[in-house]
Amino acid sequence: MAPMRNKWKKTAIQRLPTSGEPFDGPVGSLVWGRIPGQPWWPGITVDGQDCGMPDISSDHKWVFWLEDRRVSKVQSKWVQHFKDRYSLYFDSTRKGKIYESAVVQAIKVYAKHLGHESGKWTNKQALKWADGGFQQNGVRKVEGVTPVPLSHVIQDDLQLIRKCVERSKQNNGSSPIKNSVQHGKQNNEPSRKRRSSISSVSELKTDVQYDDLAKVKSGEMSIRRLCLGCKSAEVKIVGEHPYFEGSLCKICMEALKKHCFEFGDDGIHTHCAICSRAGRVYVCDRPGCCKVYCTPCIEVLAAEGAKMLIEKMQPWQCFLCSDVRPTVNGIITPRHESVILSRITALFSLDKIPLFCGDDLPLSEDGLPLVSSNRKNGLRVLSLFDGISTGLFALDKLQIEVEKYYASEVDGDAINVSKLNFKDKIEYVGPVETLNLRKLKALGRIDLLLGGSPCTELSLANPVRKGLFDTDASGSLFFEYFRVLVTLRMLQGNCMYWLFENTAAMPCSMKATISRYLGRNPTVFDAAWLSAQHRTRLFWGNIPGWGKKVAKCNVKLDDCLIPGLNRIAAVDMIRTVTTNSNSLRQGKTMTHPVRMNGKEDTLWITELERVFGFETHYTDTGNLGISKRQQLLGRAWSVHVAVHLMKPLQSVFKKRNTKQGYRRLPASWTARCC
């Protein structure tokens, strides 16, 4: 089997000194632990009885590894106090989100132990506090090595481990701990496994045969009663798994909603598609998929021997990308593609949140909110963070009469692109921060407010994101949109449509904050349902009809390539295009998405414009380079999604009398658009 191409260099493990004496701190101590031959990793010492492990000698400790959520037996000389050895053992140059997340989790736990309100700290704030010497807040004094209280999550993990161990003993009559864990030996991992920071610690290998899984496999119990995340039927089921036959409990459902759109820098998912946990994973080889599956899920859910078969397959297409194979799938049964689409959409409810900014618009005979006394007026729009005017382009394709289009944008190149395409149809009103009550009142009636604030400081892909509340960062611009929305509601008596967009790969806490302010939960749309690009975004708004089933269009990348030049798409669909030029490369091998005359080639910028739904040469303004044009597109909405979301407005507002749009469409534009 061909080895997976690595983007890192193997380096010798740093031999760091120990204290020379075994660690004898109490159970619950926050520590650095190390398996011989592996780097240091943060964890918490635990009592073996709490996780079903046997008693061990005083020269060993049971360590629960943070973020790995597993337990290992470690010699006391390889266990050191977290705070005292932080500056020595923390490797700030080491890459890996899981490693950084584990260190940050340990820092937050220790900070909370010292009396700090660390729950809302960003990664950068936590690391900065630790670099400053773990200062106490002056309220709580902690001396020496003292135990930290275990969170409910850690306690639940320990109980689950104990339950697994007890069941394993009942089935096998022996301890489930393998020698490879007791002595810190490493097993040879197949090259297909994606390297992750969790590989730095020893894994708890168990031969657990869950009773509930056995019943499902034997046909005694329906898989719908089983939580695929917990592998248990003893939890309260709250919904069905969107990708596979089976269900999820509340904790696993929230984990899936949090991580299902989280990607690494290489465009590969960071969490298992089944249980939404990180760790050692298998990566799908089909370009455009890049979903991953953890070893535990394959071992207990797939067929017996499936793990070895997957390791031998070259290339390996995952359970969602290939036909069901009984010798591999086991009880992993993928849902139909159309069902997956509707269930992913249903994960994000459109229900209003009580007591916050509800929309009480009067309804027409068609069930649509009445925006004005005359339903067939032209549409008056205010677009914040307008970019290259995707909103106006979508309204133009819908042939809705736009009476006035006000735009707020600060990027000069984006403004030039819009002006070239729409001439004097757009009236710019300056930066969003300058739109005070007087200026908004002077705009007159606004029927539709559009906006999508910058997502850089909100995205999980940014390890140093500053979030919503740092006023020096772009994330706080969301509150400018909210301020304008509230002001317009006050001026117009709440009779207005509005739409707000942002990345789906944001922490749940940020999504909850935005939802709380806007008064409703978001819905999720992936541009892959309507175009040849994966581009998942969250949308908040009051335009009706979003809950309706989306009819997936069979548009492929080949439909967007320039014809007649022997250009052939290597993938059906490209991954999310960002401002980074490497985002045009596909899959774990980072290949180009197009082949021309038998050789790899990148996606041309005119073809990328078609993928987004724009016309050829839409961004060809002045002397803009290819990289700048891609950056403008990387910050834009997908035209296909914008058209779908605003289509209900066709029955509310006046339609253009002529077929001619606000700009002349080149006859050569042949890109398919749903």
N, C-alpha and C positions, 0 to 999 in steps of 0.2 A: 504494500500500500504506500502510495506516495506521501511523504511527510508534508504536514501543513507548513506553509511558509511563515516563518516567525519574523516579527518586526523588532525584535529585541536581541541583545547580545547576552550570551551566557557569561556570568562573572563568578569568580570564586566567592564562596560565602565568607563573610567577614568573621574572623575569630575574635569575638569580644570576650573580655575577662568576666568572670563571675566574682561574687563576694568572697568565695573560698569557703563559705559555710552554707549548709542547707537552709532554705527558706522555711521558717517556722511560724509564719504569721497565721492568724486565725482564718477559719473558713469564711468566705465572703470577701477576701482581700482582692483588690484590683492589682493585677500583676502583669508582667511580661513573661511569657513562657516560650520554651523552645524545644522542639524535637531535634535530636542530633542530626546534623546534616541539613537543617532547615533554618531560615531566618527567624528572628524574634516576632512574636505576635501577641497582641493584648488579649487578656482573658480574666476570668474570675475563678478563684479556688472555690470548690464546692465540696459538700459532704457526699461521699459515695452513696450513702443510703438514700439521699434525696433523688438520685437518678438511677437507683437500682443496681449500683456497682458494688463489687465486693470490698471488704476492708483491705487496706494496703498498709505496708510498712511505713514507718515514720520518715523514711528517706524518699518517699514519693508523694505526689499530690495529684488529686483529680482537678483538671483545669477545664472550665467551660470556655470555649473560644468564642469571642464576640464576633458577630456577623456570620460566622461559620455555623453556630448553633449546634455544636457537637462537643463531645467530651473526650479527653485523652488522659492517659496515665503518664505523668511526667516526673522525672527525677527532680528532687528538691533543689539540687544545685543548678538546674536549668529553669528555675522559677525565681523571679526577682520583683521587687516592689515597683509598681508602675511609675509613681511619681519620682522616686529616687533615681531611676535609671532611664527616665524619659529622654533626656538630652543625649544619652549614650546609644540607646537602642532604636529610637525613631529615625527612620530613613526618609527624609523629606524629598529625596530625589527618586524614590521608588514610585513607579507608575502602577496604577490599578485602583479603580474606584472602591473595590471592596476592602482593600487594605486601608485606604484613607478613611473609609466609613467606620471601620473597626476602631481605628485610633481615635477618631472624633467621638464615637460613642463612649469610649473609655474616658475621654477627657470630660465629656458632659456629665457622666455618672459621678466622676470625682468632684467636679465643680458643684454639682447639686449637693453632694455630701458636705461640701464646705459652706453651704448656705447660699449659693448663687442660683438665680433663676436662669438656668442654662437651656431649658427646653426649646427656646426659640432662637438660640444662637445659630448662626451660619457656620459652615466648616471653617471659614477664614477666621471668624471671631473666636472659635474654640481653640484653633491652633495658635492664634496670637496670645490668648490668655495663658496657654500652657508654656509658650516660649517666654512669657513674662515671669515664670516661676511659680505658677499655681497659687496665686495670691488669694488669701481668704477675704471674705467680705466684711470682717470685723464683727459679725454677729455670732457666728458659730466658730468655736475654737476646736481644732482637731489636732491632736498630737500623736506622732508615731504611726504605726501601721494599724489601722482600725478597719473592721469590715464595713462594706457598703451595703445598703439594703438592695435586695434583688428586685428588679422590676417584675411586673406581672407577666410580661412576655417571656423573660428568662425562666421564671417559675413554671410557666406553661410548657416550655421546651424541656425542662428537666423532668416534669411529670410525664411528658410524652415518651422521653427516652426510657424512663423507668417502666412505663407500660410495655414498651417494646421488649425490654430486657426480660420482664416477667413472662411475657408470652413466649419468648424464645426459649426460656428455660423449660417451660411446660412442654414445648414441642420437641426440644432436643435433649433435655435433661442435662445440659451443661451450660457453662458460661458462654455468652455470645461474643466475648472479646477475642479478637484474633491476635496471634502472636505479633503480627505486624504493627499492632497498636501498642502492645505491652512493651515491646523492645524498640519501638520507634523506627522500624524498618519501612522502607518505601517499596510500594509495588510499581512495576513498570507500567506507565500509563500509555495508551495508544496515542499516536500522533494526531488522530482526529480530534482528541479532546482539546478544547480551547483552553489556553493558558489563562488562569485567573489567580488572584492573590490567595484564594483559599487553598491552593496547592501548597502553600507554605506550611500547613499544619497537617498532622496526621488525622485521618478520617476514622470515625467510629464505624467499623464494618460489622454488620449484624446479619444473621440468617433469619430475620424475623418473618414469620408467615402470619400476617394479620388475619384474625378470625373473619372480619368483615370482607376482606379481599377474597378469602377462601370461599365464602358463601357466594360472592359474585361470580367467581370463576366456575363454581360448580352449578350455577344457575339457581341456587336457593334464594337469592336476593337480587332485586333489580339494581342495576348500577346507578339508577337515579337516586337511590337512597344513600349513595356513597359520596362523601366529599373527596374529590380527586386531589385536593391539596393536602388534607390531613390523612388521607387513606383510611378514613373511619366513617362509620354510620352512627356513631354515638354523639355526634354534634348536631346542632340545629341547622338545617339546610335553609338557605335564604334565596337560592336561585340556581339556575342551571349553568354549567360551564359553557362559555360561548364557542369554544373550538371543538370540544369533544363530548361524547355522550357521558353524562355524569353530572354531578352537582357540586356546589361549593358552600361552605359555611361562611359566616359573616366575616371572620378574620381573613380567610383565604380569598373571598370575593374582593375585599378592600385591597388586599395585596395585589391581586390581578389588575384591578383598576389603576393602581398606582404604577405598576411596572410594565403593563402590556405595550406601552408606546415608548419605552426607555431603550435607547440605543447607545452603544459605545462609540468611540471616535472612529472605529472601523466600519460603522454602519450595521453591526451585528447586535442582536438583542442581548441584553445583559442578564435576563432572568428567564427561567424555564417557562415554556409555553403552557405547561400543565399545572405546576404548583406555584409558579412565580417566585421561586427561591433561586438564589445565586449559588455558585459553587462550581464544581467540575461539570462541564456540560459538553454535549455533542452538538455540532453546528451543521445545519442543513447545507448541502453543497449546491443546491439549486440557486443560481443568481436571482436576486429579487426577493428571496424568502428570508434567509438569515435568522430564522427562529432557532432557538436552542432548547435542549432537553437535558435535564440533570440526570446523573447516574442513578440516584435512588428511584426516580420515576420509571426509568427504563428497567431497572432490576425487579421492581415489584408489580408494575402494571403491564409491561410488555411480556411477550411469550418467553418461555424458558429457553435460555440460550440466545435470546435476541441481541444481547449486548455483544457477544462474540461475532454474530452475523453482521451487525452494524459496523463493527471495527474492520471487517474484511471488505465491506462494500466500497467500491470506488467508481463513480461518486455515490454518496449516500443522499437520498432524498427523504425528507422527514415524513412523519405520519400524515401531515396535511398535504404534502406535495405529491404523494404516490398513492397508488391503489392499495386497498386494504390487503395485507398479506398475513394470513393466520399464523405463519411461522415466525412473524416478527411482531405484529401489533398486539397480540394478546387481547386484553380488554380495552386497549386504546382505540376507540372508534371515532374517527373524525366526523364532524357534521358536514352536511352539504354546504357548498360555498355560499349560496343564497341565505341559508339559515345563519351561518356565521356572521354575515353582513348585518342582518337584522338584530342579532343578539349583541353584537358589539355596540351597535347604536343604542340598544336598550340599556346598556350598562350605565349610561349617563342620562338620567331622567330629565324631562323638561318641566317637571312640576315646579310650581312656585314655592318659594320659601315664605311661610307666614310671617307677618309683621314687618316685612322689608319691601319697600318699593314695588308693590304689586301694580300690574297694569290693568286698569278697569276701563278699557275702551268700549264704547257702545258698539254693538254688532249690527251689521247690515243683514238684509234678507239672505245673503249668501253665507252668513256666518263669519264674515270678515269684519275686523274692527273698522269703524268709520273714522277716517282721518280728518275729513273736512265735510262741510255741508254738501259740497258738490264732489261726488266720488270720481268724476272724470276730469278733474283738474290735472295740469301737468305736475310732475313730481319736483319738489324742492329738496335738495340734498345738502347735508353738511358732512363732509368726510374728513375725519381726523387721522393723522398719520397716513396721508393719502398715498404716498409712494408713487407708483407709476399709474395711478388712477384705474386700478382694476375694477373698482366699483362702477365707475362711469362706463367702462368698456362692457361690463356685464349687462348693465341697464340698456346700453345701445344694442346689444345682441338680442335682448328681450323686446326691443322696439317700443320701449316705454318712453313717452314724451317727458324729457327732463327740462323743466322750466328754468331751473337755476341749480348750478352745481358749485357749491363753495368748498374749498379745499384748504387744509392746513398741512403744510409740509416744509421741512427745512433743508432737505437734500437738494442742492442745486441741479445735479444731474438728473434726478428723478423729475424735478419740475420741468426741465428742458424736454424730457421724453414726453411728458404729458402735453406740454404746449405744442410740440411738433405734431402730435397725433390729433389733438382736439382744438387747436387754435385758441380762439377766445371763448370757448364754451365753459372754461373753468375760470373761476374768480378766486384768487388766493387771498387768504385772510390773515396770514402770518402764523407764527408759532402758537401752539395750543395754549401755552401758558399765558398768552396775552389776550385770550378771548374772555374778557370780563362781561359783566351784566350789560353794560352799555353797548358793547360791540355785538353781543348775541341778540340783543333786542333790535339792533339796527338791521340785522339780516332778514327780519320779517319771519313769515311762517316757514317752519322746517318740518317736512313730512317724514324724512328718513335721516337718522344719524348713524353713520358708519364709523368704524374704528378698529384698529388692531395695534395696540401699543407694542413697542419692542420686546422681544421675548428672551434676549440674551441673558438677562439677569434673573430670569425665572426658570430657564430650562435645566433639567437634570443633566444635560450634556455638558454644562458649564460647572466644573467642580468648585469654582470660586464665585459662584453666583451670589449676588447681594440681596436678592429678594425684592419684595414690594415696598419695604419701609425705609430703605436707604435713599434719602432725598438727593444724594449726589449721583445716584445711578439711574439708568433708564427705566428700571422696573417700576419706580414710583409714578411714571407717567400714566399708569392705569387710573390713578386717582384724578388726573386731569380730565380723562374721558368721563369718569363718574360725575365730576363737578359740572361739566358741560351738560351732561344728560339731566341732572337734577335741575339745573337752571332753566333748560328748555322746557322741562315738564312744568315748572312753576310758571313760565311765561305763557304756555299754550294749553294749560289745563290737562296735561297728561295725554293729549291726543296726538300721538306720534309713534312711528315705527323706529326701532333701533336694533343695531346689530354690533356685537363686539366679538373679536376673534383673538385667540392666542394659542400657543403651542399646547399639544396634549401631553408632552413630556415635562410636566411641571409637578412639583411635590403636591401631595394631597392637601397640605395645609394652605398653600397658596391658592389652589383651586377653590377651597372652601371659603377663603377670605373674599375672593372675587365674587363668588356666588352669593355670599352674604350681603355684599354691597349692592349687587345688581338685582337681588331679589328673586333669583331663579337659578336652578342648576343648568349646566351646559349640556349640549348634545355634541356628539363626536362625529366628524365626517372625515373620511379618508379619500383623497383625490383619486386613489387607485380604483375606487368604485366607478369613477366616471372618466378616467383618463389613463395615461400610461406612466404615471408616477405615484409612488407611495408618498403621501403628504398628509399626515393626520393632524387635525386641528380641532380645538374646542371652540364652539360658538354659543354665545349667549344672545338672546334676543326675544322679541315678541311677534315676529313675523309668523303667521299661522302656517301649518302644513308640514313642519319639520318632522313630526312623528310618523309621517306616512312612509311606507316601505320604499326604499330606493331601488330602482331598477338598474342593476349593474350593466354597464355598457362594455362590450367586448372590443375595447380599443387597445391596441398593442403598439409598442415602440416602432415597429415597422411602418405603421400608418403615418408616423410623424417625420420619417426620414426623407431627405431630398430624393426624388425619383430620378431614374436614368443614370445614376452614377455608380451602380453596383455596390450600393451600401446596404448591408444586411444587419439587422439587430441581433446582438448576441444574447439579449434578454428580452422578455416580453414587457417588463416594467422596470423602471429605474427606481433607485431608492431616493429618499428625500433630498432634494437639491438645496444646499445652503449657500452662504457666502463663501464657503471654503471650496477651492477648486477641486480638491480631492473627493468631494462628495459626488462627483460624476463617475468615480470608479465604483465597481460593483463587487459585492460578495466578499468573502474572507480572503480571496486571492487578489482583491483590488484590481480587477481587470477592467479594460475599457468596454463600454456597452455596445460598441459598433465594430463591425468588420468591413473593411473596404478593400476590394481586390485581394482578399485572402489575408490581410494584415489587420491587426487591432488599430482602432482609431477612436478618438474621443467623439463625443456628441457635439456637433457644430452648434454654435449659438443660435442660428436661425432655426435649427431643429428643436433646440431647447425652448425657444419661444412657442413653437407649435405644441410641445408637450404641455406647457402651461395654459394653452388655449388662446394665446395671442396670435396676431398676424405675423407673417414673416417680416423681419426688419423692424418690428415694433420698437425695439430699444436702440435702433441704429440712428443715433443722434450725434451731430457734431463730429467730434474726434474721439468718441468713447472707445476704449479698448475692450477686448473680449472679456477680461477678468472683471472689469467694472460693470459690464452689461450682465454678467452672471450674478454679480452681487445684487444688482437691482431686481433681477428675477428671483433670487434666493430670499428676498424680503417680501415678495409679492404673494397675494392669494392665488389660488388656482381659479382660473376663469370658470372652469366647469362647475366647481363647487359654488362659486358666487352666483352663477346663473341659476343653479338648482335652488339655492336658498331664497333668492329674491323673485323666483317665478310667480309665486302667489300674488305679487303686487300687480301683475298684468290685469287682474280683474278689478283692481281698485283705482288705478290711475289711467290717465288718457294714453291711448296708443298713438304712435306716430302716423301721420297721414300718408307719408311716403316710405318706401322701402329703403331709401338712401339713408345711411347712418350719419353720425356726426363726423366721420372721417371716411374717405374713400377706401373701400376694401380692394386690394389688388386681386385681379382675376387669377393670378398664379397661385393664390393661397388655396391649397387643397387639403389642409390638415383636417382630419375628422374631429368633430366635436359633438358631444351628446346634448 
